[in-house]
Amino acid sequence: MRWGVVRFPGSNCDQDMYHSIRHVLGENTVYLWHKDTDLQNVDIVALPGGFSYGDYLRCGAIARFSPIMKPIVHHAQRGGGVIGICNGFQILCESRLLPGALIRNRSLLFRCEHVHLKDENLSPQKQPRPLRVPIAHGEGCYIDTPQKIRSLEEDGCVLLRYCDKDGNITRQANPNGSINNIAGICSANRRVWGMMPHPERACEPSLGSTDGLTILRAFCEQFSST
């Protein structure tokens, strides 16, 4: 598969994403500039973390109008793959490729730490143990209306939840106050994924965890049989 990693002004995880996809997973990977309108025939688009356009107005609100986003929306509507990490998740919600919104952490503090994640619907073979992956965000509290949250739950679109090291879904394990401890979601056709944790920062033993590979490989599996 061919991946494209988008670079916005203020992106700071684009090289991490490129490295994890190109050098760890071994996939063909190119950079896509925010002013581009050509996706270079990629199969999957990755929107990385960072502070696109300085997070002015709202996180992801300006990036949503970048020239690159129009072809990305069309790509997703045609069934192409899109994954948004942290700021990329915020951009996907602003672009309405995913439902809901990411707002200020309930603690009003920027959280930069490792968290544990429960595999809800990454793949049919759920991980038996919690995944350990880092976060780094100030606006990661996922919200939506009760009806839409219920729909996400019933349709199996909640991918990951914050949990403790034993897999228990608790308030104490929730770093940002996200509804129902939601850490990541996907579209109804499972082609668009968004999450606040950073799997690309947990792909090699030297980084303290390789659990991020489980997430990225699960995403790749959505396209390997099509």
DRENPA-3360 file (N, C-alpha, C; in nm, 2 decimals, always signed):
BEGIN
1 = MRWGVVRF = +0.08/-0.12/+0.00/+0.00/+0.00/+0.00/+0.09/+0.12/+0.00 ~ +0.03/+0.23/-0.05/+0.11/+0.36/-0.06/+0.04/+0.46/+0.03 ~ +0.12/+0.51/+0.12/+0.07/+0.61/+0.22/+0.12/+0.75/+0.19 ~ +0.03/+0.85/+0.23/+0.07/+0.99/+0.22/+0.06/+1.05/+0.36 ~ +0.16/+1.12/+0.40/+0.16/+1.19/+0.53/+0.15/+1.34/+0.51 ~ +0.04/+1.40/+0.55/+0.02/+1.54/+0.53/+0.10/+1.63/+0.62 ~ +0.16/+1.73/+0.57/+0.23/+1.83/+0.64/+0.16/+1.96/+0.64 ~ +0.11/+2.00/+0.76/+0.05/+2.14/+0.77/+0.15/+2.23/+0.84;
9 = PGSNCDQD = +0.13/+2.36/+0.83/+0.21/+2.45/+0.91/+0.18/+2.42/+1.06 ~ +0.28/+2.39/+1.14/+0.26/+2.35/+1.28/+0.25/+2.21/+1.31 ~ +0.25/+2.12/+1.20/+0.26/+1.98/+1.23/+0.40/+1.95/+1.30 ~ +0.40/+1.86/+1.40/+0.52/+1.83/+1.46/+0.54/+1.68/+1.48 ~ +0.44/+1.60/+1.42/+0.45/+1.45/+1.43/+0.46/+1.39/+1.29 ~ +0.48/+1.47/+1.19/+0.48/+1.42/+1.06/+0.60/+1.33/+1.03 ~ +0.71/+1.36/+1.08/+0.83/+1.28/+1.06/+0.82/+1.15/+1.14 ~ +0.76/+1.16/+1.26/+0.74/+1.04/+1.34/+0.65/+0.94/+1.27;
17 = MYHSIRHV = +0.54/+0.99/+1.21/+0.45/+0.91/+1.13/+0.52/+0.85/+1.01 ~ +0.59/+0.93/+0.94/+0.66/+0.89/+0.82/+0.76/+0.77/+0.85 ~ +0.83/+0.79/+0.96/+0.93/+0.69/+1.00/+0.86/+0.56/+1.04 ~ +0.76/+0.57/+1.12/+0.69/+0.45/+1.16/+0.63/+0.37/+1.05 ~ +0.57/+0.44/+0.95/+0.51/+0.37/+0.83/+0.62/+0.33/+0.73 ~ +0.71/+0.41/+0.70/+0.81/+0.38/+0.60/+0.92/+0.28/+0.65 ~ +0.97/+0.31/+0.76/+1.09/+0.24/+0.81/+1.06/+0.12/+0.91 ~ +0.95/+0.13/+0.98/+0.91/+0.02/+1.07/+0.81/-0.07/+1.00;
25 = LGENTVYL = +0.70/-0.02/+0.94/+0.61/-0.11/+0.88/+0.66/-0.15/+0.74 ~ +0.75/-0.07/+0.68/+0.80/-0.10/+0.55/+0.71/-0.06/+0.43 ~ +0.62/+0.03/+0.45/+0.52/+0.07/+0.35/+0.58/+0.19/+0.26 ~ +0.54/+0.19/+0.14/+0.57/+0.30/+0.05/+0.51/+0.43/+0.10 ~ +0.58/+0.53/+0.13/+0.53/+0.65/+0.19/+0.58/+0.78/+0.13 ~ +0.50/+0.88/+0.11/+0.54/+1.01/+0.06/+0.48/+1.11/+0.15 ~ +0.54/+1.23/+0.15/+0.48/+1.35/+0.21/+0.38/+1.42/+0.12 ~ +0.28/+1.48/+0.18/+0.18/+1.56/+0.11/+0.18/+1.70/+0.17;
33 = WHKDTDLQ = +0.20/+1.80/+0.09/+0.20/+1.94/+0.14/+0.06/+1.99/+0.15 ~ +0.03/+2.07/+0.25/-0.10/+2.12/+0.28/-0.16/+2.20/+0.16 ~ -0.08/+2.26/+0.08/-0.12/+2.33/-0.04/-0.14/+2.25/-0.16 ~ -0.11/+2.12/-0.15/-0.12/+2.03/-0.27/-0.27/+2.00/-0.29 ~ -0.30/+1.96/-0.41/-0.44/+1.91/-0.44/-0.43/+1.77/-0.50 ~ -0.31/+1.72/-0.52/-0.28/+1.59/-0.58/-0.24/+1.49/-0.47 ~ -0.31/+1.38/-0.44/-0.27/+1.29/-0.34/-0.17/+1.19/-0.39 ~ -0.12/+1.20/-0.50/-0.01/+1.12/-0.56/-0.04/+0.97/-0.55;
41 = NVDIVALP = -0.17/+0.94/-0.58/-0.21/+0.80/-0.59/-0.19/+0.72/-0.47 ~ -0.20/+0.78/-0.35/-0.19/+0.70/-0.23/-0.32/+0.63/-0.20 ~ -0.30/+0.52/-0.12/-0.42/+0.44/-0.08/-0.47/+0.49/+0.06 ~ -0.37/+0.54/+0.14/-0.40/+0.58/+0.28/-0.34/+0.71/+0.30 ~ -0.42/+0.80/+0.36/-0.37/+0.93/+0.40/-0.36/+0.94/+0.56 ~ -0.25/+0.99/+0.60/-0.23/+1.00/+0.75/-0.22/+1.15/+0.78 ~ -0.31/+1.19/+0.87/-0.31/+1.33/+0.93/-0.24/+1.33/+1.06 ~ -0.12/+1.38/+1.07/-0.04/+1.37/+1.20/-0.08/+1.46/+1.30;
49 = GGFSYGDY = -0.02/+1.44/+1.42/-0.04/+1.53/+1.53/+0.04/+1.66/+1.52 ~ +0.02/+1.75/+1.61/+0.08/+1.88/+1.61/-0.01/+1.99/+1.64 ~ +0.02/+2.11/+1.59/-0.06/+2.23/+1.62/-0.09/+2.30/+1.49 ~ -0.16/+2.24/+1.40/-0.18/+2.30/+1.26/-0.23/+2.44/+1.27 ~ -0.16/+2.53/+1.20/-0.20/+2.67/+1.20/-0.20/+2.73/+1.34 ~ -0.12/+2.68/+1.43/-0.11/+2.73/+1.56/-0.24/+2.71/+1.65 ~ -0.32/+2.62/+1.60/-0.45/+2.59/+1.68/-0.53/+2.71/+1.70 ~ -0.52/+2.81/+1.60/-0.60/+2.93/+1.61/-0.75/+2.89/+1.59;
57 = LRCGAIAR = -0.84/+2.97/+1.65/-0.98/+2.95/+1.64/-1.02/+2.82/+1.72 ~ -1.00/+2.71/+1.67/-1.01/+2.58/+1.74/-0.91/+2.48/+1.67 ~ -0.87/+2.38/+1.75/-0.78/+2.28/+1.69/-0.84/+2.22/+1.57 ~ -0.76/+2.23/+1.46/-0.81/+2.17/+1.33/-0.90/+2.26/+1.25 ~ -0.95/+2.37/+1.30/-1.05/+2.45/+1.24/-1.00/+2.51/+1.11 ~ -0.88/+2.56/+1.11/-0.82/+2.62/+0.99/-0.77/+2.51/+0.89 ~ -0.71/+2.41/+0.94/-0.66/+2.30/+0.86/-0.77/+2.24/+0.78 ~ -0.89/+2.24/+0.83/-1.00/+2.18/+0.76/-1.02/+2.25/+0.62;
65 = FSPIMKPI = -0.97/+2.38/+0.61/-0.99/+2.45/+0.48/-0.87/+2.45/+0.39 ~ -0.76/+2.37/+0.43/-0.64/+2.36/+0.35/-0.68/+2.30/+0.21 ~ -0.61/+2.34/+0.11/-0.64/+2.28/-0.03/-0.63/+2.13/-0.03 ~ -0.54/+2.07/+0.05/-0.53/+1.93/+0.05/-0.65/+1.85/+0.10 ~ -0.73/+1.92/+0.18/-0.84/+1.85/+0.25/-0.96/+1.82/+0.15 ~ -0.97/+1.90/+0.05/-1.08/+1.87/-0.05/-1.06/+1.73/-0.11 ~ -0.94/+1.70/-0.17/-0.92/+1.57/-0.22/-0.92/+1.46/-0.12 ~ -0.88/+1.49/+0.00/-0.88/+1.39/+0.11/-1.03/+1.35/+0.14;
73 = VHHAQRGG = -1.12/+1.45/+0.15/-1.26/+1.42/+0.17/-1.31/+1.33/+0.06 ~ -1.28/+1.37/-0.07/-1.32/+1.29/-0.18/-1.27/+1.15/-0.17 ~ -1.14/+1.14/-0.13/-1.07/+1.01/-0.12/-1.15/+0.92/-0.02 ~ -1.18/+0.98/+0.10/-1.26/+0.91/+0.20/-1.40/+0.87/+0.15 ~ -1.46/+0.96/+0.08/-1.60/+0.93/+0.03/-1.60/+0.81/-0.07 ~ -1.48/+0.79/-0.14/-1.47/+0.68/-0.24/-1.42/+0.55/-0.17 ~ -1.41/+0.56/-0.04/-1.36/+0.44/+0.03/-1.22/+0.43/+0.06 ~ -1.14/+0.53/+0.03/-1.00/+0.53/+0.06/-0.97/+0.54/+0.21;
81 = GVIGICNG = -0.85/+0.51/+0.25/-0.82/+0.51/+0.39/-0.77/+0.64/+0.44 ~ -0.81/+0.68/+0.56/-0.76/+0.80/+0.63/-0.75/+0.77/+0.77 ~ -0.64/+0.81/+0.83/-0.62/+0.80/+0.98/-0.57/+0.93/+1.03 ~ -0.63/+0.98/+1.14/-0.59/+1.10/+1.20/-0.55/+1.08/+1.34 ~ -0.43/+1.13/+1.38/-0.37/+1.11/+1.51/-0.37/+1.24/+1.58 ~ -0.43/+1.25/+1.70/-0.43/+1.37/+1.78/-0.48/+1.49/+1.70 ~ -0.40/+1.59/+1.66/-0.45/+1.70/+1.58/-0.52/+1.65/+1.46 ~ -0.47/+1.54/+1.40/-0.53/+1.48/+1.28/-0.67/+1.44/+1.31;
89 = FQILCESR = -0.70/+1.38/+1.43/-0.83/+1.34/+1.47/-0.92/+1.47/+1.48 ~ -0.86/+1.57/+1.54/-0.94/+1.70/+1.55/-0.98/+1.75/+1.41 ~ -0.88/+1.74/+1.31/-0.91/+1.79/+1.18/-1.02/+1.70/+1.11 ~ -1.02/+1.57/+1.14/-1.12/+1.48/+1.08/-1.26/+1.52/+1.13 ~ -1.27/+1.55/+1.26/-1.40/+1.59/+1.32/-1.44/+1.73/+1.26 ~ -1.35/+1.82/+1.25/-1.38/+1.95/+1.19/-1.43/+1.94/+1.04 ~ -1.37/+1.84/+0.97/-1.41/+1.81/+0.83/-1.53/+1.73/+0.82 ~ -1.59/+1.68/+0.93/-1.71/+1.60/+0.93/-1.68/+1.46/+0.87;
97 = LLPGALIR = -1.56/+1.42/+0.86/-1.53/+1.28/+0.82/-1.55/+1.19/+0.93 ~ -1.55/+1.24/+1.05/-1.58/+1.17/+1.17/-1.68/+1.25/+1.26 ~ -1.77/+1.19/+1.33/-1.86/+1.27/+1.41/-1.80/+1.32/+1.54 ~ -1.87/+1.42/+1.60/-1.83/+1.46/+1.73/-1.73/+1.58/+1.73 ~ -1.67/+1.61/+1.84/-1.57/+1.71/+1.85/-1.48/+1.68/+1.97 ~ -1.36/+1.74/+1.96/-1.26/+1.74/+2.07/-1.25/+1.87/+2.13 ~ -1.27/+1.88/+2.26/-1.27/+2.00/+2.34/-1.16/+2.00/+2.44 ~ -1.15/+2.11/+2.52/-1.04/+2.12/+2.62/-1.05/+2.01/+2.72;
105 = NRSLLFRC = -0.94/+1.96/+2.76/-0.93/+1.86/+2.87/-1.01/+1.91/+2.99 ~ -1.08/+1.82/+3.06/-1.16/+1.86/+3.17/-1.08/+1.92/+3.28 ~ -0.95/+1.87/+3.29/-0.86/+1.93/+3.40/-0.80/+2.06/+3.36 ~ -0.82/+2.10/+3.23/-0.77/+2.23/+3.18/-0.62/+2.22/+3.17 ~ -0.56/+2.10/+3.18/-0.41/+2.08/+3.17/-0.38/+2.01/+3.05 ~ -0.26/+2.04/+2.99/-0.20/+1.96/+2.88/-0.15/+1.83/+2.94 ~ -0.19/+1.72/+2.88/-0.15/+1.59/+2.94/-0.05/+1.52/+2.84 ~ +0.07/+1.49/+2.89/+0.18/+1.43/+2.81/+0.23/+1.31/+2.89;
113 = EHVHLKDE = +0.19/+1.19/+2.86/+0.22/+1.07/+2.94/+0.18/+0.95/+2.86 ~ +0.22/+0.83/+2.92/+0.17/+0.71/+2.86/+0.04/+0.67/+2.93 ~ -0.05/+0.62/+2.85/-0.18/+0.57/+2.90/-0.20/+0.43/+2.85 ~ -0.30/+0.36/+2.91/-0.34/+0.23/+2.87/-0.47/+0.24/+2.79 ~ -0.48/+0.15/+2.69/-0.60/+0.15/+2.61/-0.66/+0.02/+2.59 ~ -0.79/+0.01/+2.60/-0.86/-0.12/+2.58/-0.90/-0.13/+2.43 ~ -0.87/-0.24/+2.37/-0.91/-0.27/+2.24/-1.06/-0.30/+2.23 ~ -1.14/-0.21/+2.18/-1.28/-0.24/+2.16/-1.31/-0.30/+2.03;
121 = NLSPQKQP = -1.26/-0.24/+1.92/-1.30/-0.28/+1.79/-1.19/-0.26/+1.69 ~ -1.06/-0.28/+1.73/-0.95/-0.26/+1.63/-0.96/-0.36/+1.52 ~ -0.99/-0.48/+1.56/-1.00/-0.59/+1.46/-1.09/-0.70/+1.53 ~ -1.13/-0.80/+1.45/-1.21/-0.91/+1.51/-1.13/-0.98/+1.62 ~ -1.00/-0.99/+1.61/-0.92/-1.05/+1.71/-0.88/-0.95/+1.81 ~ -0.96/-0.92/+1.92/-0.93/-0.82/+2.01/-0.80/-0.85/+2.10 ~ -0.73/-0.75/+2.13/-0.61/-0.77/+2.21/-0.65/-0.81/+2.35 ~ -0.59/-0.92/+2.40/-0.63/-0.96/+2.54/-0.58/-0.87/+2.65;
129 = RPLRVPIA = -0.48/-0.79/+2.62/-0.43/-0.70/+2.73/-0.44/-0.56/+2.69 ~ -0.43/-0.47/+2.78/-0.43/-0.32/+2.74/-0.31/-0.29/+2.67 ~ -0.32/-0.19/+2.57/-0.21/-0.14/+2.50/-0.15/-0.02/+2.57 ~ -0.02/+0.00/+2.57/+0.04/+0.11/+2.63/+0.10/+0.21/+2.52 ~ +0.04/+0.33/+2.52/+0.07/+0.42/+2.41/+0.07/+0.56/+2.47 ~ +0.16/+0.65/+2.42/+0.16/+0.79/+2.48/+0.05/+0.88/+2.42 ~ +0.02/+0.98/+2.50/-0.06/+1.09/+2.46/+0.01/+1.22/+2.48 ~ -0.03/+1.33/+2.41/+0.02/+1.46/+2.43/-0.08/+1.56/+2.37;
137 = HGEGCYID = -0.17/+1.61/+2.46/-0.28/+1.70/+2.41/-0.34/+1.78/+2.52 ~ -0.39/+1.89/+2.48/-0.46/+1.98/+2.57/-0.61/+1.98/+2.54 ~ -0.65/+1.94/+2.42/-0.79/+1.94/+2.38/-0.82/+1.80/+2.32 ~ -0.83/+1.70/+2.41/-0.86/+1.57/+2.37/-0.98/+1.50/+2.42 ~ -1.07/+1.59/+2.48/-1.19/+1.54/+2.54/-1.30/+1.52/+2.43 ~ -1.33/+1.39/+2.40/-1.42/+1.37/+2.29/-1.56/+1.38/+2.34 ~ -1.65/+1.45/+2.26/-1.79/+1.47/+2.30/-1.88/+1.45/+2.18 ~ -2.00/+1.42/+2.21/-2.11/+1.43/+2.10/-2.24/+1.42/+2.18;
145 = TPQKIRSL = -2.35/+1.42/+2.11/-2.48/+1.41/+2.17/-2.50/+1.27/+2.23 ~ -2.58/+1.25/+2.33/-2.61/+1.11/+2.38/-2.65/+1.02/+2.27 ~ -2.74/+1.06/+2.18/-2.79/+0.98/+2.07/-2.68/+0.93/+1.98 ~ -2.58/+1.02/+1.95/-2.48/+0.99/+1.85/-2.37/+0.90/+1.92 ~ -2.35/+0.92/+2.05/-2.26/+0.84/+2.13/-2.32/+0.69/+2.13 ~ -2.45/+0.68/+2.16/-2.51/+0.55/+2.16/-2.50/+0.48/+2.02 ~ -2.51/+0.56/+1.91/-2.50/+0.50/+1.78/-2.36/+0.45/+1.76 ~ -2.26/+0.53/+1.80/-2.12/+0.49/+1.78/-2.10/+0.35/+1.86;
153 = EEDGCVLL = -2.15/+0.35/+1.98/-2.13/+0.22/+2.06/-2.20/+0.11/+1.99 ~ -2.33/+0.12/+1.95/-2.41/+0.01/+1.89/-2.35/-0.03/+1.76 ~ -2.29/+0.06/+1.68/-2.24/+0.02/+1.55/-2.10/-0.03/+1.55 ~ -2.04/-0.04/+1.67/-1.90/-0.09/+1.68/-1.80/+0.01/+1.63 ~ -1.82/+0.14/+1.64/-1.73/+0.24/+1.59/-1.64/+0.30/+1.69 ~ -1.65/+0.25/+1.82/-1.55/+0.29/+1.92/-1.43/+0.19/+1.91 ~ -1.32/+0.24/+1.88/-1.20/+0.16/+1.86/-1.13/+0.13/+1.99 ~ -1.11/+0.24/+2.06/-1.02/+0.23/+2.18/-1.08/+0.31/+2.30;
161 = RYCDKDGN = -1.06/+0.26/+2.42/-1.10/+0.34/+2.54/-0.98/+0.35/+2.64 ~ -0.98/+0.46/+2.71/-0.88/+0.47/+2.82/-0.91/+0.37/+2.93 ~ -0.81/+0.30/+2.98/-0.84/+0.21/+3.09/-0.72/+0.21/+3.18 ~ -0.72/+0.13/+3.29/-0.61/+0.12/+3.38/-0.52/+0.00/+3.33 ~ -0.41/-0.03/+3.39/-0.32/-0.13/+3.34/-0.38/-0.27/+3.34 ~ -0.49/-0.29/+3.41/-0.56/-0.42/+3.42/-0.68/-0.42/+3.32 ~ -0.70/-0.32/+3.25/-0.81/-0.32/+3.15/-0.94/-0.27/+3.20 ~ -0.94/-0.21/+3.32/-1.07/-0.16/+3.38/-1.10/-0.02/+3.33;
169 = ITRQANPN = -1.22/+0.00/+3.28/-1.26/+0.14/+3.24/-1.30/+0.22/+3.36 ~ -1.21/+0.31/+3.40/-1.24/+0.39/+3.52/-1.23/+0.54/+3.49 ~ -1.29/+0.61/+3.58/-1.27/+0.76/+3.56/-1.13/+0.80/+3.58 ~ -1.06/+0.74/+3.68/-0.92/+0.77/+3.71/-0.83/+0.75/+3.59 ~ -0.86/+0.65/+3.50/-0.78/+0.62/+3.39/-0.80/+0.71/+3.27 ~ -0.90/+0.80/+3.28/-0.94/+0.89/+3.17/-0.86/+1.02/+3.18 ~ -0.77/+1.04/+3.09/-0.68/+1.16/+3.11/-0.74/+1.29/+3.07 ~ -0.85/+1.29/+3.00/-0.91/+1.42/+2.95/-1.06/+1.44/+2.97;
177 = GSINNIAG = -1.13/+1.34/+3.03/-1.27/+1.35/+3.05/-1.36/+1.31/+2.94 ~ -1.30/+1.25/+2.84/-1.37/+1.20/+2.72/-1.49/+1.12/+2.76 ~ -1.60/+1.14/+2.69/-1.73/+1.06/+2.72/-1.70/+0.91/+2.70 ~ -1.74/+0.84/+2.80/-1.73/+0.69/+2.80/-1.59/+0.65/+2.78 ~ -1.49/+0.73/+2.82/-1.35/+0.70/+2.81/-1.30/+0.67/+2.67 ~ -1.37/+0.73/+2.57/-1.34/+0.71/+2.43/-1.21/+0.77/+2.39 ~ -1.12/+0.69/+2.34/-0.99/+0.74/+2.29/-0.98/+0.74/+2.14 ~ -1.06/+0.66/+2.07/-1.05/+0.65/+1.93/-1.18/+0.60/+1.87;
185 = ICSANRRV = -1.21/+0.65/+1.75/-1.33/+0.60/+1.68/-1.31/+0.58/+1.53 ~ -1.40/+0.52/+1.46/-1.39/+0.50/+1.32/-1.52/+0.53/+1.25 ~ -1.52/+0.55/+1.12/-1.64/+0.57/+1.04/-1.72/+0.44/+1.03 ~ -1.84/+0.45/+0.99/-1.93/+0.33/+0.98/-1.87/+0.22/+0.89 ~ -1.79/+0.26/+0.78/-1.73/+0.17/+0.69/-1.59/+0.13/+0.73 ~ -1.55/+0.18/+0.85/-1.41/+0.15/+0.90/-1.30/+0.20/+0.82 ~ -1.32/+0.29/+0.73/-1.21/+0.34/+0.64/-1.15/+0.46/+0.69 ~ -1.21/+0.53/+0.79/-1.16/+0.65/+0.85/-1.15/+0.63/+1.00;
193 = WGMMPHPE = -1.02/+0.64/+1.05/-1.00/+0.62/+1.19/-0.94/+0.75/+1.25 ~ -0.98/+0.78/+1.37/-0.93/+0.90/+1.45/-0.90/+0.86/+1.59 ~ -0.79/+0.91/+1.65/-0.76/+0.88/+1.79/-0.67/+0.99/+1.84 ~ -0.68/+1.01/+1.97/-0.59/+1.10/+2.04/-0.45/+1.04/+2.08 ~ -0.44/+0.92/+2.12/-0.31/+0.86/+2.15/-0.23/+0.85/+2.02 ~ -0.09/+0.84/+2.04/+0.01/+0.84/+1.94/+0.07/+0.71/+1.91 ~ +0.01/+0.62/+1.83/+0.07/+0.49/+1.80/+0.21/+0.50/+1.73 ~ +0.23/+0.61/+1.66/+0.35/+0.62/+1.59/+0.47/+0.64/+1.68;
201 = RACEPSLG = +0.44/+0.68/+1.81/+0.54/+0.70/+1.91/+0.56/+0.58/+1.99 ~ +0.50/+0.47/+1.95/+0.52/+0.34/+2.03/+0.53/+0.23/+1.93 ~ +0.63/+0.24/+1.84/+0.65/+0.14/+1.74/+0.79/+0.06/+1.75 ~ +0.87/+0.10/+1.84/+1.00/+0.04/+1.86/+1.04/+0.03/+2.00 ~ +1.11/-0.08/+2.04/+1.15/-0.10/+2.18/+1.22/+0.02/+2.24 ~ +1.30/+0.09/+2.16/+1.37/+0.20/+2.22/+1.28/+0.31/+2.27 ~ +1.15/+0.31/+2.22/+1.06/+0.41/+2.26/+0.98/+0.37/+2.38 ~ +1.00/+0.25/+2.43/+0.94/+0.20/+2.56/+0.81/+0.12/+2.53;
209 = STDGLTIL = +0.77/+0.11/+2.41/+0.65/+0.02/+2.38/+0.64/+0.00/+2.23 ~ +0.60/-0.12/+2.19/+0.57/-0.14/+2.05/+0.42/-0.16/+2.02 ~ +0.34/-0.13/+2.12/+0.20/-0.15/+2.11/+0.13/-0.06/+2.00 ~ +0.20/+0.05/+1.96/+0.15/+0.13/+1.86/+0.14/+0.05/+1.72 ~ +0.23/-0.04/+1.71/+0.23/-0.13/+1.58/+0.10/-0.20/+1.57 ~ +0.04/-0.25/+1.69/-0.08/-0.32/+1.69/-0.19/-0.24/+1.63 ~ -0.19/-0.11/+1.66/-0.30/-0.02/+1.61/-0.28/+0.00/+1.46 ~ -0.16/+0.04/+1.42/-0.13/+0.07/+1.28/-0.15/-0.06/+1.19;
217 = RAFCEQFS = -0.11/-0.17/+1.24/-0.13/-0.30/+1.16/-0.28/-0.33/+1.15 ~ -0.35/-0.30/+1.26/-0.50/-0.33/+1.25/-0.56/-0.24/+1.15 ~ -0.52/-0.12/+1.13/-0.57/-0.03/+1.03/-0.54/-0.08/+0.89 ~ -0.41/-0.12/+0.87/-0.37/-0.18/+0.74/-0.45/-0.30/+0.70 ~ -0.49/-0.38/+0.80/-0.57/-0.50/+0.77/-0.70/-0.47/+0.70 ~ -0.75/-0.34/+0.73/-0.88/-0.31/+0.67/-0.87/-0.30/+0.51 ~ -0.75/-0.29/+0.46/-0.73/-0.27/+0.32/-0.66/-0.39/+0.25 ~ -0.60/-0.48/+0.33/-0.52/-0.58/+0.28/-0.60/-0.68/+0.20;
225 = ST = -0.73/-0.70/+0.23/-0.81/-0.79/+0.16/-0.90/-0.73/+0.05 ~ -0.88/-0.60/+0.02/-0.96/-0.54/-0.07/-0.88/-0.49/-0.19;
% end
